[in-house]
Amino acid sequence: MKDQTRIIHSVPVDELTGAVSVPIYQTSTYVQEAPGVNKGYDYARSNNPTRKALEDIIAGLESGAAGYAFASGLAAIDAVVKLLNAGDEILAVDDIYGGAFRLFTHIYEKFGIRVTYVDSTDAANVAAALTPRTRLIWLESPTNPTLKISDIRVIADIAKANGILLCVDNTFASPVSQKPLELGADIVVHSATKYLAGHSDLIAGLVVTRTQELGDRIKFIQNASGAILAPFDSWLVIRGIETLALRVKQHSENAQQLAGFLASCELVRNVYYPGLPNHVNHHIARKQQKFSGGVISFDLHADSEELAVKIVSSTRYFKLAESLGGVKSLICHPATMTHKSIPREKRYAAGVTDSLIRLSVGLEDAEDLLADLQEVFESVRKEQAAIAG
Ligand SMILES: *Cc1c(COP(=O)(O)O)cnc(C)c1O
């Protein structure tokens, strides 16, 4: 069964009424026949049928044993870290999502969990950085915003050989493009806020585990800590997932066209897009991703913050906003927005220069998106020519 068929037929038909859309069970508790005798549902933090439908759908889509839905991507990440004990160490990709970095450093370090960061695009760095206390390897692939890619299968083998859990944040790729559990990872997390929900209308997170045993531990943490996803938001994520395969394909086709255009632009210095043959990790992307995704970053020859800010403020269809993965195209300037709190040298080391611009390519017609960028670049070129002349 292919993904689109699997997705559509993993959304269950309601047994009670035959409703083809999953009912929203907006309830906090359930009547019991006798104390402790119930229909599998006793209190809605522990179990909710709408959330359960979403959890089963994402488990199937990621080829996992069990899935769990959380109030945000960060709550999902938080649940995975809670598998660890004081004294344990996490080895994480150095280009990690800023919110995960903040959680690891400012919350978990004070509870005695140490985190070290490596450039995991070379798997040898991962093997070399392990210590006897490493319990969890944390990957993101592709990363944000320069779309670095790590070889999940090779790193999964390293993790397995050392008895260490491997968790992959699969937000940027989505499960229709990349299935980390099939490549040997133990856990997948998502910010479902992005491609899975797909319409920029909610915040949600998901965890999928390879084994039921790990799933039971996540379930315990989900119930004990309580950061569950609400029934209506669960329903919206299900509705988003129904069109995921179509959307990711179109996001990728649109982005591939724009990346080609950007690579040919005089103004542009570097284009970061895994679908371009000159992307540093293009060969790994080809091996483990079906699609190259909808996020592109690029910077400018004149490494000017002023010029970058002018560009992100001038586009018509690309709306200036953080986040990604929605139907509407977005543009942002990481140096003054998402990566503002990172010191300049550290930012530059990660490729986040003053002129770096990130696009989340949406589902508008590619011709219109292309024209939008062409018009802005042309007006910048004319302005520069006028200044020079
Ligand atoms: C957005 C994002 C998160 C955090 O998810 P929220 O839903 O905003 O809490 C985690 N990882 C990646 C890669 C993200 O892009």
Ligand as a Chemical Component Dictionary entry (heavy atoms), coordinates in Angstrom:
data_LIG
# 
_chem_comp.id                   LIG 
_chem_comp.type                 NON-POLYMER 
_chem_comp.pdbx_formal_charge   0 
_chem_comp.three_letter_code    LIG 
# 
loop_
_chem_comp_atom.comp_id 
_chem_comp_atom.atom_id 
_chem_comp_atom.alt_atom_id 
_chem_comp_atom.type_symbol 
_chem_comp_atom.charge 
_chem_comp_atom.model_Cartn_x 
_chem_comp_atom.model_Cartn_y 
_chem_comp_atom.model_Cartn_z 
_chem_comp_atom.pdbx_ordinal 
LIG C1 C1 C 0 8.786  24.184 15.152 1  
LIG C2 C2 C 0 9.733  23.088 15.463 2  
LIG C3 C3 C 0 9.756  22.473 16.716 3  
LIG C4 C4 C 0 8.896  22.957 17.867 4  
LIG O1 O1 O 0 7.555  22.696 17.628 5  
LIG P1 P1 P 0 6.350  23.572 18.268 6  
LIG O2 O2 O 0 5.168  22.886 17.701 7  
LIG O3 O3 O 0 6.536  24.973 17.819 8  
LIG O4 O4 O 0 6.469  23.432 19.758 9  
LIG C5 C5 C 0 10.628 21.423 16.920 10 
LIG N1 N1 N 0 11.450 20.996 15.928 11 
LIG C6 C6 C 0 11.467 21.573 14.715 12 
LIG C7 C7 C 0 12.405 21.066 13.683 13 
LIG C8 C8 C 0 10.612 22.634 14.428 14 
LIG O5 O5 O 0 10.643 23.212 13.228 15 
# 
loop_
_chem_comp_bond.comp_id 
_chem_comp_bond.atom_id_1 
_chem_comp_bond.atom_id_2 
_chem_comp_bond.value_order 
_chem_comp_bond.pdbx_ordinal 
LIG C1 C2 SING 1  
LIG C2 C3 SING 2  
LIG C2 C8 DOUB 3  
LIG C3 C4 SING 4  
LIG C3 C5 DOUB 5  
LIG C4 O1 SING 6  
LIG O1 P1 SING 7  
LIG P1 O2 DOUB 8  
LIG P1 O3 SING 9  
LIG P1 O4 SING 10 
LIG C5 N1 SING 11 
LIG N1 C6 DOUB 12 
LIG C6 C7 SING 13 
LIG C6 C8 SING 14 
LIG C8 O5 SING 15 
# 
